[in-house]
Amino acid sequence: MTGSRERILARVRAALSDVPRGEAAEDVRVPRGYRRAHGQGPALDLLADRLEDYRALVRRVPAAGVGEAVAEALRRRGASRVAAPDDAPEEWFASCPAEVVRDAPLGEGPPLGVAELDAVDGVVTGCSVAIAETGTIVLDTGEHQGRRALTLVPDYHLCVVRAGRVVDSVPEAVARLSPALPQTWISGPSATSDIELQRVEGVHGPRTLEVLIAE
Amino acid sequence: MSGTFIGMPAFPAAARRAVQDAQLRHNLRKATHTIRGKRGEAVGELDDWAELREAGRAIKDRTLRHLDRYLEQLEERATAAGATVHWAADAEEANAIVTRLVRATGEREVVKVKSMATQEIGLNEALARAGVTAYETDLAELIVQLSDDFPSHILVPAIHRNRAEIREIFVRRMAEWGVPAPEGLGDDPRELAEAARVHLREKFLTAKVAVSGANFAVAETGSLVVLESEGNGRMCLTLPETLISVVGIEKLVPTWADLEVFMQLLPRSSTGERMNPYSSVWTGATPGDGPQDVHLVLLDNGRTDTLADRVGRQALRCIRCSACLNICPVYERSGGHAYGSVYPGPIGAVLTPQLRGVQGPAEASLPYASSLCGACYEVCPVAIDIPEILVHLRERVASGPGHAAERAAMSAAEAVLGDHRLLNMAQRAASAARGAVPRRLPGPGAGWTDTRDIPDIPPRPFRDWWREHEKERARGDGPGAAGGRADREGGER
């Protein structure tokens, strides 16, 4: 195995014999004339529009009204038991009609098992960043987001996006994120276009994505 | 091992068969036109597309020109983050590594995220020989696997199948692989997707080992990135205990910030979406979240040979978006199977012969599987000049053995074209014999005239006409004397 490592690296170096010895990687110029953002409209409007385009459910609510909006969404969904990260704010569930099953904090007791996650009616989380131009929500297991499995196994994902977390563009999001934590970029519900290129929402991931934009 | 499908005929024979399949042509036309339109809209939305494309090209060039440095950096960072890095010089070695890792877990089943690299090395077949069943979990890959078929498109491997055919496959084959298709399954894509969900659900929730590829590997951080749509990727990358990712050495990008370019270029070029539904990023192992036993297998398998070719190495910029397949007039008619390779379409026509060499008849035919129209270059998000590489590879094929007659003809042509007296004589001789030229050439030239008309030979060479024309003008008959023009037009017929 070590043999192959050395062999491959030697082959790479031999293949690059035309690259001048003194050339550093940074000497290969990368023109970055692209935009940091495209100015396609006010961020929150754009985010809502893009999310709806992916057939996610979107509601814009005042920051103080998140608890009520969560309650209303879960009632409409008919959810009686939902999962949530251990650090999800109490006020989200202040008037919640459903039983809330919190995941164990990292390193403290066993996390919710896959079977348990498969049995709940949904999951409620926050997000790390949301990208307006592409209608993307990024989870990085940080504050109010929990482990990756939490937002994967349940069939319904309700995501609270605070206005301060919304950026215009992909470059702005990449700049805010650190890959030290695992990330999941979510743009609408699970979908496939594998059959005659016809888009069908809902395959293996949550089949319904609902987003509350808290302003 | 299986860079090209074993036993597949060379492109011309396979394409001839494919274009006679009306159903296939209908499916392909519908699919490629749909996705072309979507891509056009998604790309048109960004007024800095040209700049993003140029940045994408340059980032990949930087990576390739200093690949040794970036590979070492990736290894160091991924290892520091808790991953185990393996190096595989060829398909056989990569398969042996993955097989050994799977066996070490004691499991007999693995779930798989769609991956071009593992198809290229024939991993599923290698695992099967070791008694391990690999379950493809991408919907299209599932269709291909259930029907013992070959993928025909990079992004939509079952693009050659329509809904009725897919329903038939599910009804007939699902039970052999696990949960059977539901009673009374219809052919609505929604119903078919639901059947796939039910079929795979239990596998996802119980699988202990997953195998994936990666769209990008970030040297600076040791992170891997997978873009997908259905959530099967997330399932495989999150729930199992062991994750083995097979990644071609050309998949690297130098820095985390570089993803700001590719996360715009790839989704819009491939599925024509602003962003694909799901992307996963992981860096080694994260305590308490996702697989704890994380492996990265770095695969060469012909890539360093490609890198050594100064014209051909640009093919390694490819981010597997498949925009070149969807736009290609040849692909649209022949489909992916005719290319006999896991990499079909224009990019396959330049990648496969480079990864595997041009000695085999199938590989040698691929550089000719193109009209050189250049549409592939236009849509390529990393500006791979595919026509340039095709011509370059044709040169390589033509300079190989078995082209003696062609080379003799070319050196004769060189002698004639290099001497104006010889050329004059040859042209006059041709004009004199124009009535005797057949519509179709005999012997080895017949292949050429199967698909082309022999150009008409003018009744007299241009230079003879010009000389006379100038003489007439000097005599005062005026420019463009009628006789001369009629002659020319007569010559063009």
Interface residues (C-beta under 8 A of the other chain):
Chain A: M1 S4 R5 R7 I8 L9 R11 V12 R13 A14 A15 L16 D18 V19 E23 A24 A25 V28 R29 V30 P31 R32 G33 Y34 R35 H38 Q40 R50 D53 Y54 L106 G107 P111 V114 A115 D118 I131 E133 T134 G135 T136 T141 R147 R148 A149 L152 V153 V170 P171 A173 V174 A175 S178 P179 A180 L181 P182 Q183 T184 W185 I186 S187 G188 P189 S190 A191 T192 S193 D194 I195 E196 L197 Q198 V200 G202 V203 H204 G205 P206
Chain B: N27 K30 A31 T34 I35 E45 L46 D47 D48 E51 L52 E54 A55 A58 I59 D61 R62 R65 H66 L67 D68 R69 Y70 L71 E72 H86 W87 A88 A89 E93 I97 T137 D138 L139 A140 I143 V156 A158 I159 N162 R163 I166 P189 R190 L192 A193 E194 A196 R197 L200 R201 F204 L205 V218 T221 S223 S229 E230 G231 N232 R234 M235 T238 L239 I249 P254 W256 A257 L259 E260 V261 M263 Q264 P267 T271 E273 R274 M275 N276 P277 Y278 S279 S280 V281 W282 T283 T286 P287 G288 D289 G290 L298 D300 T304 D305 L307 A308 R310 R313
